[in-house]
């Protein structure tokens, strides 16, 4: 069976690659002969950069195992008094049963639904409320009027 020119070329390339690989291996072996293990070690400094000098043990930081958090942090206990906010009703549609309250502290507009009212409210009423996250953002709950 006769070899084609293309097969000969491929075979030459394979032989050339094997030869180059063997030369690189011999070069690596030759380069590593004079080095000992201590010459090959690299250290990482406090900034994350490679260094040839070992780190100073006096600068080592100690961490407690309990301080390391993996995943979602534990929720902190919230004071119920911090949740109560005050504001002014800027808009309230009684027929549709919803409106908005402007928080006096943060000046943000908070949605309020008629189901979360403790007593009836109207526009420009001063109210106290608590904020909860609803499906579309913050919403006021347990809303009650405050006497002016």
N, C-alpha and C positions, 0 to 999 in steps of 0.2 A: 504494500500500500504506500503510495507516494504522499509525502508531507507537502502541504501547501506552504506558500511563503508566509501567510498569516500565522500558521501554527509555529513556524520557526521563530518568528519575531516574538511571539508570546513566550516561548520557551527561553529565548535569550533574556527577556525582561525578568522572568522568574529567577534565572541564574544570577543576573546582575543584582536583584533585590536581596537574594540570599547572601551574596558576597558582601554587600553593603552592611547588612545586618550583622554579619560575623565581624566585620571591621569595627563597627560601633561597639559591639560587645567587648572586643579585645581592648579598645580604647578606654572604655569604662573600667575594665579590670585593671588596666595599667595605671589609671589615674587614682584609683582607690588603694593601691599598694602601700604608699607612703603614709597614709592617714590612719590615725587611731580613732577610737570611738569619741574621745573628748573633742577632737577637732571637728567632728561631724554634727555635734549637738547644737541646736539653735534654741534660744529662749524667746519668750514673748514678754515685753514690758507692760507696764500698767496702761499704756495707750493702745495696746494691741499690735505693736510693731515688732518685727523680728530683731533680735539682738544677739550678740555673741557673748555677752556677759550675763551671769546668772542674776536673778532678782534678789534684792535685799530682803532678808527675812524679817527685818524690823518693820518694813512697810506692808507686811502681809495683813490682810483684813480678815477678821473672824466673823463668821455668820452663824446664826442659830438656825437649826433645821426648821424650827417652828415659824421663822420669819419668811421662809421661802413659800410663795403661793403659786400653785400650779392650777390654772383654770380660772374660774370666775371667783373674785374675792368675796368673802363673807359679807353680807349686808350689815352695816352698822345700825345700831338702835337709834331711831329717830325720835326726838322729843315731840309729843303730840302738839305742844304749843307752837312749834315751828311750822306745822302744817296749816294752821289756821291763818288765813289771810283776810284782808279787808279790801274793798273796792267799791266802784260805782257802776251801776247798770247803765251801759251806753245804748243798748238796743234790746228790746224784748217784744216778740210777736206772740200775743196771747192765743191767737187763732191757730198758729202753727206749733206753739209750745216750745219755742227755743229763743235764745238771745245770747248776748255777750256782756261780760263784766270786764271792766278795765281795772287791773290790779294796781293799787295805789303805790305799792313798793317797787315793783318791776316795770310798771307801765305797759305790761303786755295784755293783750285781749284774750280772755278765757271764755270758752264756749260753756253755756249752761242750758240744760234741758229741764222741762217742766217736771219731770219725774224726780229730779234731784232737789226740788225746792221743799223746804220745811214749812214755808208760809208764802202766800202770794206776793209777788214783787212787781214793780213797774219801772219805767225808765227814770233815770236820775236818782234812784233809791240807793242809799248807802247799805252795803251788805257785808256779812262775814261768810266765808266759805272755805272749803278745803279743796285742794287740787289733786286730781288723779289723772293718770294717763289713759286716754280712751283710744279707740281704734284709729282716730284721725288726729290725735294730738292731745293736748291738755284739756280737761273739762272740769268744771266746778261741781262739787257735790256738797250735800248738806248745807244748802244756801239758806240764810235767814237774814231778815232785815234788822238793821241796827238803828236805834233811835238817835236822831241828830242832836 
